[in-house]
């Protein structure tokens, strides 16, 4: 046989073998697609690194298989077992669907109704991401951080109470329209808890009244622009919330601080130097004035020039003080008058016992006493405290 004939015969055998392999592969594929118990479909989760789940196509549809089922061969015994379990699955299918619908309905009612229980997380720390990656989609917003961080427990802590109140005030001034509907509802729920705590403890009445007034003034402006999608929700809901704010203001106005029973020594029984030392611990000049109205002895001490000088130096810079110098007829500096004049022109220095911290290495926002999972060699070097304004600026993209 010639070389040419050998080559032609070899080509023919190759084509025939290729055709048989293609036909065999096609038949196997059709068998897997039509078989009710042999077809498997991977199901990938939100995490792209997840191995997924294994599903089997049956006459009733796709069903999840167990983890120990590693091969595609189904024995006769397992097939009969599946047939016996089919009736049981059909009987419980409707019941399972009803359970799922009931769970979704409870979640929807919790989100939409006027219940007092807010729907939000209570996490000690969160990851603040500002862009999309393979692991995380989107970015963290102010509303998301406000929902997820544990602010309800924070208002119960004396060290964090003023921090949360200041944050609520800043949000009420300019950031309330940027919150989502859930975050806005969460804001009102936390505010209600704050008011209730003040009514129970009879402390911090003035800052809460100022917070409610700021929020009410902002809502009066925002409700007028409801047609422009400034606030999320029906306008009647926000009008109802404004009525609640007026009721809270009325309750705070009617609060009567109970005089504690005398247990011995009082403030006026202490030496004058100790009384002045205690007054110097007050950071708000209005509290000093209120203390001076208790009795004439304390009123005389609250006029101390050194007391008001330290208040001015604590809250304001030397440059600000030099711009607002006020002299008396005798040539002395009027520190008390300067303090209130400076208060109208410049913001007070903010000082908090406990604040939120931000780790620049792992981009995690956490409370000070919470150990976040930092991967840096020296975690203290890459963490910084955040004031309430810094917390808001963190989400300005």
Secondary structure, 3 states (H helix, E strand, C coil): CCHHHHHHHHHHHHHHHHHHHHHHHHHHHHHHHHCCCCCEEEECCCCCCCCCEEEEEECCEEEECCCCCCCCCCCHHHHHHHHHHHHHHHHHHHHHHHHHHHHHHHHHHHHHCCCCCCCCCCECEEECCCCCCCCCCCCCCHHHHHHHECHHHHCCCHHHHHHHHHHHHHHHHHHHHHCCHHHHHHHHHHHHHHHHHHHHHCCCHHHHHHHHHHHHHHHHHHHCCHHHCCCCCCHHHHHHHHHHHHHHHHHHHCCCCCCCCCCCCCHHHCCHHHHHHHHCCCCCHHHHHHHHCCCHHHHHHCCCHHHHHHHHHHHCCHHHHHHCCCECCCCCECHHHHHHHHHHHCCCCCCCCCCEEEECCCCEEEECCCCCCCCCCCHHHHEEEECHHHHHHCCCC
